[in-house]
Amino acid sequence: MREPTGFPNKSNVYYAIYKKELNMVEYLGYLASILIAISITISGGFYFRLLNMTGSIFFLIYGLFIGSWPVAIINIYGVGINIYHLIKRKK
């Protein structure tokens, strides 16, 4: 596992939190990837939008945890597009 940057002192409490939570954050990223991959194998429709939106929400949370604004922003957009299409489909 790679060492985090920005933590010069390994006895720092933030370093301990980072090391402990990293695995859960990585699992969240993997789950998001799996959901997105499954969603794109489904041909359009409700389940495609639902799975894709769920994956985008997980990627949004993942992006915020790792401090990656590009990941978070593109997934905010993805969630919005999926909500739009789900509402449009309901009408």
MDTraj code that builds the backbone (N, CA, C; nanometers):
import mdtraj as md
import numpy as np

residues = "MET ARG GLU PRO THR GLY PHE PRO ASN LYS SER ASN VAL TYR TYR ALA ILE TYR LYS LYS GLU LEU ASN MET VAL GLU TYR LEU GLY TYR LEU ALA SER ILE LEU ILE ALA ILE SER ILE THR ILE SER GLY GLY PHE TYR PHE ARG LEU LEU ASN MET THR GLY SER ILE PHE PHE LEU ILE TYR GLY LEU PHE ILE GLY SER TRP PRO VAL ALA ILE ILE ASN ILE TYR GLY VAL GLY ILE ASN ILE TYR HIS LEU ILE LYS ARG LYS LYS".split()
xyz = np.array([
    [0.0848, -0.1166, 0.0000],
    [0.0000, 0.0000, 0.0000],
    [0.0896, 0.1232, 0.0000],
    [0.0533, 0.2220, -0.0786],
    [0.1352, 0.3416, -0.0887],
    [0.1222, 0.4278, 0.0361],
    [0.2276, 0.4988, 0.0662],
    [0.2273, 0.5891, 0.1815],
    [0.1579, 0.7187, 0.1431],
    [0.0765, 0.7744, 0.2312],
    [0.0070, 0.8980, 0.1996],
    [0.1035, 1.0164, 0.1969],
    [0.0703, 1.1130, 0.1137],
    [0.1501, 1.2352, 0.1111],
    [0.0870, 1.3346, 0.2067],
    [0.1665, 1.4263, 0.2544],
    [0.1139, 1.5295, 0.3429],
    [0.1098, 1.4892, 0.4893],
    [0.1613, 1.3730, 0.5239],
    [0.1639, 1.3278, 0.6628],
    [0.3091, 1.3058, 0.7041],
    [0.3799, 1.4124, 0.7405],
    [0.5218, 1.3951, 0.7727],
    [0.5462, 1.3140, 0.8989],
    [0.4529, 1.3146, 0.9921],
    [0.4730, 1.2473, 1.1198],
    [0.3777, 1.1279, 1.1273],
    [0.4312, 1.0068, 1.1277],
    [0.3467, 0.8873, 1.1277],
    [0.2720, 0.8672, 1.2582],
    [0.3068, 0.9400, 1.3628],
    [0.2316, 0.9293, 1.4875],
    [0.1119, 1.0244, 1.4868],
    [0.0995, 1.1008, 1.3813],
    [-0.0106, 1.1946, 1.3653],
    [-0.1438, 1.1190, 1.3630],
    [-0.2441, 1.1708, 1.4314],
    [-0.3739, 1.1043, 1.4384],
    [-0.4397, 1.0956, 1.3003],
    [-0.4148, 1.1946, 1.2153],
    [-0.4731, 1.1916, 1.0805],
    [-0.4141, 1.0782, 0.9978],
    [-0.2876, 1.0501, 1.0188],
    [-0.2242, 0.9388, 0.9498],
    [-0.2890, 0.8069, 0.9911],
    [-0.3149, 0.7909, 1.1187],
    [-0.3787, 0.6683, 1.1689],
    [-0.5184, 0.6530, 1.1104],
    [-0.5931, 0.7616, 1.1057],
    [-0.7283, 0.7564, 1.0480],
    [-0.7202, 0.7210, 0.9006],
    [-0.6254, 0.7836, 0.8304],
    [-0.6084, 0.7575, 0.6875],
    [-0.5791, 0.6097, 0.6635],
    [-0.4866, 0.5543, 0.7363],
    [-0.4494, 0.4146, 0.7173],
    [-0.5647, 0.3198, 0.7478],
    [-0.6457, 0.3524, 0.8472],
    [-0.7551, 0.2655, 0.8872],
    [-0.8718, 0.2736, 0.7883],
    [-0.9021, 0.3919, 0.7393],
    [-1.0189, 0.4097, 0.6537],
    [-0.9908, 0.3841, 0.5067],
    [-0.8656, 0.3744, 0.4686],
    [-0.8324, 0.3597, 0.3283],
    [-0.8966, 0.2358, 0.2667],
    [-0.8953, 0.1251, 0.3372],
    [-0.9531, 0.0036, 0.2819],
    [-1.1017, 0.0189, 0.2536],
    [-1.1762, 0.0819, 0.3431],
    [-1.3194, 0.1005, 0.3201],
    [-1.3430, 0.1935, 0.2015],
    [-1.2618, 0.2962, 0.1879],
    [-1.2750, 0.3882, 0.0756],
    [-1.2434, 0.3170, -0.0557],
    [-1.1402, 0.2352, -0.0551],
    [-1.1079, 0.1585, -0.1751],
    [-1.2214, 0.0642, -0.2121],
    [-1.2795, -0.0024, -0.1142],
    [-1.3921, -0.0921, -0.1412],
    [-1.5102, -0.0148, -0.1997],
    [-1.5329, 0.1059, -0.1517],
    [-1.6386, 0.1900, -0.2060],
    [-1.6122, 0.2195, -0.3535],
    [-1.4884, 0.2493, -0.3874],
    [-1.4509, 0.2732, -0.5268],
    [-1.4711, 0.1497, -0.6135],
    [-1.4341, 0.0328, -0.5602],
    [-1.4547, -0.0915, -0.6346],
    [-1.6032, -0.1198, -0.6554],
    [-1.6832, -0.0989, -0.5512],
    [-1.8275, -0.1199, -0.5625],
    [-1.8870, -0.0271, -0.6672],
    [-1.8453, 0.0989, -0.6658],
    [-1.8940, 0.1949, -0.7648],
    [-1.8573, 0.1491, -0.9056],
    [-1.7360, 0.1016, -0.9246],
    [-1.6922, 0.0531, -1.0556],
    [-1.7760, -0.0643, -1.1032],
    [-1.8027, -0.1566, -1.0125],
    [-1.8828, -0.2744, -1.0479],
    [-2.0239, -0.2332, -1.0876],
    [-2.0848, -0.1432, -1.0112],
    [-2.2210, -0.0987, -1.0439],
    [-2.2260, -0.0287, -1.1787],
    [-2.1292, 0.0569, -1.2073],
    [-2.1244, 0.1254, -1.3372],
    [-2.1058, 0.0232, -1.4485],
    [-2.0166, -0.0730, -1.4286],
    [-1.9923, -0.1759, -1.5305],
    [-2.1171, -0.2589, -1.5574],
    [-2.1883, -0.2965, -1.4531],
    [-2.3121, -0.3728, -1.4711],
    [-2.4152, -0.2880, -1.5418],
    [-2.4250, -0.1607, -1.5048],
    [-2.5280, -0.0744, -1.5644],
    [-2.5086, -0.0581, -1.7141],
    [-2.3833, -0.0515, -1.7602],
    [-2.3640, -0.0311, -1.9039],
    [-2.3841, -0.1586, -1.9852],
    [-2.3994, -0.2722, -1.9176],
    [-2.4324, -0.3951, -1.9902],
    [-2.5829, -0.4101, -2.0076],
    [-2.6592, -0.3288, -1.9361],
    [-2.8052, -0.3320, -1.9461],
    [-2.8471, -0.2317, -2.0522],
    [-2.9356, -0.2735, -2.1411],
    [-2.9793, -0.1812, -2.2459],
    [-3.0825, -0.0845, -2.1896],
    [-3.0453, 0.0425, -2.1832],
    [-3.1330, 0.1531, -2.1430],
    [-3.2428, 0.1168, -2.0442],
    [-3.3190, 0.2114, -2.0044],
    [-3.4336, 0.1870, -1.9202],
    [-3.4098, 0.2173, -1.7744],
    [-3.5073, 0.1774, -1.6950],
    [-3.5099, 0.2100, -1.5530],
    [-3.3920, 0.1518, -1.4767],
    [-3.3638, 0.0228, -1.4968],
    [-3.2564, -0.0415, -1.4207],
    [-3.1193, 0.0129, -1.4578],
    [-3.1009, 0.0476, -1.5853],
    [-2.9764, 0.1112, -1.6277],
    [-2.9564, 0.2410, -1.5509],
    [-3.0591, 0.3254, -1.5488],
    [-3.0488, 0.4554, -1.4816],
    [-3.0293, 0.4385, -1.3311],
    [-3.1011, 0.3450, -1.2723],
    [-3.0914, 0.3234, -1.1279],
    [-2.9517, 0.2750, -1.0870],
    [-2.8996, 0.1751, -1.1562],
    [-2.7659, 0.1239, -1.1250],
    [-2.6585, 0.2282, -1.1540],
    [-2.6736, 0.2981, -1.2661],
    [-2.5756, 0.3995, -1.3020],
    [-2.5757, 0.5129, -1.2008],
    [-2.6935, 0.5541, -1.1561],
    [-2.7030, 0.6607, -1.0566],
    [-2.6426, 0.6159, -0.9229],
    [-2.6704, 0.4932, -0.8826],
    [-2.6144, 0.4410, -0.7577],
    [-2.4616, 0.4366, -0.7654],
    [-2.4088, 0.3887, -0.8780],
    [-2.2642, 0.3876, -0.8970],
    [-2.2057, 0.5280, -0.8948],
    [-2.2754, 0.6228, -0.9562],
    [-2.2288, 0.7620, -0.9569],
    [-2.2296, 0.8218, -0.8165],
    [-2.3309, 0.7876, -0.7379],
    [-2.3350, 0.8366, -0.5989],
    [-2.2170, 0.7808, -0.5201],
    [-2.1896, 0.6518, -0.5372],
    [-2.0762, 0.5918, -0.4673],
    [-1.9443, 0.6528, -0.5146],
    [-1.9317, 0.6782, -0.6455],
    [-1.8107, 0.7424, -0.6961],
    [-1.7981, 0.8851, -0.6451],
    [-1.9101, 0.9542, -0.6312],
    [-1.9091, 1.0897, -0.5755],
    [-1.8536, 1.0868, -0.4330],
    [-1.9041, 0.9961, -0.3520],
    [-1.8564, 0.9828, -0.2143],
    [-1.7086, 0.9435, -0.2136],
    [-1.6722, 0.8503, -0.2994],
    [-1.5329, 0.8076, -0.3116],
    [-1.4429, 0.9258, -0.3471],
    [-1.4848, 1.0043, -0.4463],
    [-1.4069, 1.1207, -0.4880],
    [-1.3874, 1.2207, -0.3756],
    [-1.4917, 1.2406, -0.2950],
    [-1.4801, 1.3324, -0.1818],
    [-1.3844, 1.2782, -0.0766],
    [-1.3905, 1.1478, -0.0514],
    [-1.3012, 1.0875, 0.0478],
    [-1.1551, 1.0973, 0.0072],
    [-1.1264, 1.0766, -0.1213],
    [-0.9860, 1.0807, -0.1637],
    [-0.9425, 1.2222, -0.2000],
    [-1.0348, 1.3170, -0.1929],
    [-1.0003, 1.4560, -0.2207],
    [-0.9832, 1.4867, -0.3681],
    [-1.0522, 1.4135, -0.4539],
    [-1.0423, 1.4342, -0.5981],
    [-1.1662, 1.5063, -0.6487],
    [-1.1529, 1.6368, -0.6657],
    [-1.2672, 1.7158, -0.7130],
    [-1.3124, 1.6778, -0.8533],
    [-1.2241, 1.6458, -0.9474],
    [-1.2726, 1.6051, -1.0802],
    [-1.3635, 1.4812, -1.0751],
    [-1.3268, 1.3837, -0.9926],
    [-1.4096, 1.2634, -0.9781],
    [-1.5455, 1.3006, -0.9179],
    [-1.5442, 1.3829, -0.8153],
    [-1.6695, 1.4230, -0.7495],
    [-1.7582, 1.5028, -0.8444],
    [-1.7009, 1.5984, -0.9157],
    [-1.7811, 1.6864, -1.0016],
    [-1.8451, 1.6102, -1.1165],
    [-1.7702, 1.5242, -1.1836],
    [-1.8280, 1.4505, -1.2966],
    [-1.9385, 1.3568, -1.2488],
    [-1.9274, 1.3062, -1.1274],
    [-2.0315, 1.2170, -1.0771],
    [-2.1523, 1.2921, -1.0245],
    [-2.1347, 1.4168, -0.9808],
    [-2.2507, 1.5013, -0.9509],
    [-2.3308, 1.5204, -1.0796],
    [-2.2596, 1.5471, -1.1874],
    [-2.3238, 1.5616, -1.3183],
    [-2.3963, 1.4323, -1.3578],
    [-2.3295, 1.3184, -1.3384],
    [-2.3910, 1.1893, -1.3724],
    [-2.5166, 1.1616, -1.2920],
    [-2.5151, 1.1930, -1.1641],
    [-2.6344, 1.1742, -1.0800],
    [-2.7470, 1.2638, -1.1304],
    [-2.7139, 1.3879, -1.1618],
    [-2.8158, 1.4800, -1.2128],
    [-2.8790, 1.4326, -1.3424],
    [-2.7968, 1.3853, -1.4357],
    [-2.8485, 1.3342, -1.5638],
    [-2.9393, 1.2143, -1.5405],
    [-2.8987, 1.1240, -1.4521],
    [-2.9811, 1.0058, -1.4248],
    [-3.1123, 1.0429, -1.3574],
    [-3.1087, 1.1367, -1.2645],
    [-3.2333, 1.1820, -1.2004],
    [-3.3255, 1.2443, -1.3047],
    [-3.2687, 1.3276, -1.3916],
    [-3.3480, 1.3901, -1.4981],
    [-3.4195, 1.2844, -1.5825],
    [-3.3444, 1.1835, -1.6268],
    [-3.4046, 1.0794, -1.7126],
    [-3.5052, 0.9925, -1.6363],
    [-3.4819, 0.9674, -1.5091],
    [-3.5783, 0.8904, -1.4298],
    [-3.7091, 0.9677, -1.4120],
    [-3.6981, 1.0978, -1.3867],
    [-3.8192, 1.1806, -1.3725],
    [-3.8917, 1.1906, -1.5052],
    [-3.8166, 1.2125, -1.6129],
    [-3.8742, 1.2217, -1.7469],
    [-3.9455, 1.0904, -1.7845],
    [-3.8873, 0.9801, -1.7456],
    [-3.9462, 0.8485, -1.7754],
    [-4.0765, 0.8263, -1.6985],
    [-4.0848, 0.8827, -1.5777],
    [-4.2023, 0.8644, -1.4947],
    [-4.3253, 0.9369, -1.5519],
    [-4.3030, 1.0471, -1.6223],
    [-4.4139, 1.1271, -1.6754],
    [-4.4785, 1.0652, -1.7947],
])
top = md.Topology()
chain = top.add_chain()
for i, resn in enumerate(residues, 1):
    res = top.add_residue(resn, chain, resSeq=i)
    for name in ("N", "CA", "C"):
        top.add_atom(name, md.element.get_by_symbol(name[0]), res)
traj = md.Trajectory(xyz[None], top)
